């Protein structure tokens, strides 16, 4: 029937829209994460090297802590 067709079409359109939003958002997350890692890790390494104290992993954890869900 026509109603079923409309439901399927509507569901498909909604699915595509959600997929597009997720892909857009995911792309941003990936790019941001790569940029963050690309800049963050060398900076932490340099700071650790200069300070000569505190473990690299501890600094890494403290940097990522705000990003982790509570």
Secondary structure, 3 states (H helix, E strand, C coil): CHHHHHHHHHHHHHHHHHHHHHHHHHHHHHHHHHHHHHHHHHHHHHHHHHHCCCCHHHHHHHHHHHHCCC
